[in-house]
Amino acid sequence: MALAWSMGLLLGTLFYGGLWWTVNKAVKSQTPSHWLVGSMILRLSLVLTGLYVVSGTGLQHLGMALLGVLMVRQVAFFITRPERATHGMPGRVQHASQS
């Protein structure tokens, strides 16, 4: 069970880390749609293949792997949320409407 959970953590890290990397590349690219679509296909293929492999050992293992992916999702959302990125940072720009 711990191995299936670890596999889920790895798959989630690859998926959301790949998403972060892709968005950074797409912002600077002349053709962001190519980056976004290509990355989506690659990331989904990787995660679905990994989950398929884990599911061969039983539904309980698949559930643990999915739990691992969802845990990474929560961490990624926490790290990248806008409030965290700007809250309390020195040199933060204050808009006229906030005065």
ZIBELQUI-V647692 format. One record per residue. RES is the residue in three letters. PHI is phi in degrees with one decimal (999 if undefined). PSI is psi in radians with two decimals (NA if undefined). NEAR is the number of other C-alpha atoms within 10 Angstrom. Layout:
res=RES phi=PHI psi=PSI near=NEAR
res=RES phi=PHI psi=PSI near=NEAR
//
This chain:
res=MET phi=999 psi=-0.70 near=13
res=ALA phi=-65.2 psi=-0.62 near=11
res=LEU phi=-66.8 psi=-0.70 near=12
res=ALA phi=-65.1 psi=-0.72 near=23
res=TRP phi=-63.7 psi=-0.74 near=21
res=SER phi=-62.8 psi=-0.68 near=16
res=MET phi=-62.9 psi=-0.71 near=23
res=GLY phi=-63.0 psi=-0.72 near=28
res=LEU phi=-61.6 psi=-0.74 near=22
res=LEU phi=-64.7 psi=-0.81 near=17
res=LEU phi=-62.6 psi=-0.74 near=25
res=GLY phi=-64.2 psi=-0.71 near=24
res=THR phi=-64.0 psi=-0.75 near=19
res=LEU phi=-64.6 psi=-0.72 near=17
res=PHE phi=-65.7 psi=-0.96 near=23
res=TYR phi=-76.7 psi=-0.54 near=18
res=GLY phi=-65.6 psi=-0.70 near=14
res=GLY phi=-65.5 psi=-0.64 near=16
res=LEU phi=-64.4 psi=-0.79 near=16
res=TRP phi=-60.0 psi=-0.82 near=14
res=TRP phi=-61.5 psi=-0.75 near=13
res=THR phi=-63.5 psi=-0.77 near=18
res=VAL phi=-62.1 psi=-0.73 near=15
res=ASN phi=-62.8 psi=-0.69 near=13
res=LYS phi=-70.0 psi=-0.74 near=15
res=ALA phi=-64.3 psi=-0.63 near=16
res=VAL phi=-61.8 psi=-0.58 near=11
res=LYS phi=-94.6 psi=-0.03 near=9
res=SER phi=-94.1 psi=2.68 near=12
res=GLN phi=-73.6 psi=-0.49 near=10
res=THR phi=-126.3 psi=1.31 near=11
res=PRO phi=-64.7 psi=-0.50 near=16
res=SER phi=-63.4 psi=-0.60 near=11
res=HIS phi=-63.5 psi=-0.76 near=12
res=TRP phi=-63.3 psi=-0.81 near=18
res=LEU phi=-67.9 psi=-0.78 near=16
res=VAL phi=-69.8 psi=-0.80 near=12
res=GLY phi=-61.0 psi=-0.74 near=12
res=SER phi=-65.7 psi=-0.72 near=18
res=MET phi=-60.3 psi=-0.80 near=16
res=ILE phi=-62.4 psi=-0.79 near=10
res=LEU phi=-65.8 psi=-0.81 near=13
res=ARG phi=-65.8 psi=-0.76 near=20
res=LEU phi=-65.4 psi=-0.70 near=13
res=SER phi=-61.0 psi=-0.76 near=13
res=LEU phi=-63.6 psi=-0.85 near=15
res=VAL phi=-67.8 psi=-0.77 near=19
res=LEU phi=-65.7 psi=-0.65 near=12
res=THR phi=-64.0 psi=-0.78 near=13
res=GLY phi=-62.0 psi=-0.75 near=17
res=LEU phi=-67.8 psi=-0.60 near=21
res=TYR phi=-63.1 psi=-0.75 near=12
res=VAL phi=-63.0 psi=-0.78 near=13
res=VAL phi=-64.8 psi=-0.64 near=23
res=SER phi=-66.8 psi=-0.33 near=17
res=GLY phi=-66.7 psi=-0.32 near=10
res=THR phi=-95.7 psi=0.01 near=12
res=GLY phi=129.5 psi=2.75 near=10
res=LEU phi=-68.1 psi=-0.52 near=11
res=GLN phi=-64.7 psi=-0.69 near=13
res=HIS phi=-67.8 psi=-0.68 near=21
res=LEU phi=-61.8 psi=-0.74 near=23
res=GLY phi=-61.2 psi=-0.73 near=18
res=MET phi=-65.9 psi=-0.68 near=22
res=ALA phi=-65.1 psi=-0.73 near=28
res=LEU phi=-64.2 psi=-0.66 near=21
res=LEU phi=-60.3 psi=-0.74 near=18
res=GLY phi=-61.7 psi=-0.75 near=22
res=VAL phi=-63.2 psi=-0.77 near=25
res=LEU phi=-66.4 psi=-0.58 near=15
res=MET phi=-65.9 psi=-0.74 near=17
res=VAL phi=-64.0 psi=-0.65 near=22
res=ARG phi=-59.6 psi=-0.79 near=17
res=GLN phi=-62.9 psi=-0.74 near=10
res=VAL phi=-64.6 psi=-0.75 near=12
res=ALA phi=-63.0 psi=-0.73 near=16
res=PHE phi=-65.7 psi=-0.67 near=12
res=PHE phi=-65.5 psi=-0.76 near=13
res=ILE phi=-67.9 psi=-0.65 near=12
res=THR phi=-98.8 psi=0.08 near=11
res=ARG phi=-67.7 psi=2.50 near=10
res=PRO phi=-59.8 psi=-0.66 near=10
res=GLU phi=-60.0 psi=-0.69 near=10
res=ARG phi=-68.9 psi=-0.61 near=11
res=ALA phi=-70.5 psi=-0.50 near=11
res=THR phi=-120.2 psi=-0.25 near=12
res=HIS phi=-66.7 psi=2.11 near=9
res=GLY phi=72.9 psi=0.24 near=9
res=MET phi=-79.7 psi=2.37 near=9
res=PRO phi=-65.5 psi=2.52 near=7
res=GLY phi=80.6 psi=0.20 near=7
res=ARG phi=-65.9 psi=2.35 near=9
res=VAL phi=-76.4 psi=2.26 near=8
res=GLN phi=-107.5 psi=2.16 near=8
res=HIS phi=-79.0 psi=2.76 near=7
res=ALA phi=-58.2 psi=-0.60 near=6
res=SER phi=-69.8 psi=-0.28 near=5
res=GLN phi=-93.2 psi=-0.12 near=5
res=SER phi=-69.4 psi=NA near=5
//
